[in-house]
Amino acid sequence: MNLTIESQQAGQCDMSLAGRISQTTLGSQHDQFSQLLGEANYSQKILLSLKNTDYIDSSGIGWLLATDKKIRAAGGQLVLHSVPLDVQHVFGLMKLHKVLNIAKDHEAAVAAGSQADSAAEGDGNGHG
């Protein structure tokens, strides 16, 4: 699992995650976000591309949920986007679209800014 910052500007940070998100790849790195970004930056909008992610297990889902919770607690927003089909399938089975803010692509993630509070209304892609 490789987490990188692609760009950072006023109030928004574009990040990408590549590889497998699993117990094996997480290991002792459960707090990669704070190590890379710094918890002081959790109050911004964080767009996380999963485009190059090919696998996620329950540990990876737990990590995403915990990271989302920390960012929300700091007043920020985590938006996942560009999720590959295999990972989308897992998210769909777990109904994560009801808990996490998931956008189709980067453009939709940018537009999702003011829609974080209405995420409970569904993702509009027929899941439910």
N, C-alpha and C positions, 0 to 999 in steps of 0.2 A: 504494500500500500504506500503510495507516494502522494502526499498532500503538499501543494504548492500555491503560492500567491501569484496570480497572473497580473493583477493590477490593483491599485488602491487609490481612490480619490475621495473627495469630501463626502463622508457618509456612506460610502459603498466600497466593498472589497470583493473582487472577483477571484475565486479560488478554484482549483481543480483537484480531483482525486482520481488516481489511476491505480489499476491493479485489483487485487482481491481485498475485500473488506471482511476479514474473518478473525477469529480468535488468534490464529497463528500469526497473522500479519499485524494485528493490534499489539499483542504481547504486552509489554510494559509501557507502550506508547499511547495509553488511553486518553491522554490529555494533549494530543498533538496540536489541536487548535490553539490552546493557550500558549504552548511552546512557540508556535510559529507566528501567531497573530498577536498574542498578548491579550489577557482578559480585559484590559482597558479599552480594547477595540470591539468588544462584544456588543456595544450599544449601537453599532451601525448595521446596515443591511449587508448581509453576507450571501453572495451568490455562489453556490457550490456546484460546479459541473461534474457530473458522474459519467461523462461521455466515454472515458477510457477505463471504466470500472467493468469488470467482467463477471464478478461473483460477490455475493454478500451472504453471510450466515447470521444466525441469531445474535452473536456477539457484535457483529457489525451494525445490525439494526439497533441493538441496545446502545451502542456508542453514538449513533446518529441521534437517537431520542434524547440521550443525556446531554449531548452537545447542543441540541435545539433548546432544551430546557434552560441551560446555562445562558444561552444567548438571549432568550426571551426574558429571563430574570433580570438581565442587564439592560433591558429596554431595546434590544436589537431584534433582528429578524434573519432567520436562516431560510434561504430558498434553494431547494435542490432543483437542478434542471439537466436536460439532455441525458436522461436516464436510459440506458440500453434496455432492449426488450426483455432479456433474461432477468435483469434486476427489477424492471417494471412489473414483471409477473410476480416476483416475490412480494413487492410492495402491495400489489393488488390483493394477493392472498391474505396478507396481514392487515389490509385496509388502512395502510399508513397514510393514504391521501386524506384521511379524516383527521390525522394528528399532525402530519408534517406538511409544509408548504412545498408542493411539487409542481414545477412548471415544465411545459413541453420543451422549451429551448431558452437560450440566453435572453432573447428579446422578450419573451413572455415573463421571464424571471425579473427583468428590469421593470416591466409593467406591473408586476405583482406587488410592488411596494405598498400601496395603500390598501391592498386587499388582504393583508395578513389577518386582520381581525374577522374577516368574513370567510376564512378558510373552511369553517364548519359547514358552509353551504355546499361543499363538494368541489370537485375539480373540473366539472363540466365535460369530462371525457367518457361519461357513461358508466363509470364505476359506481357500484352501490348496492 
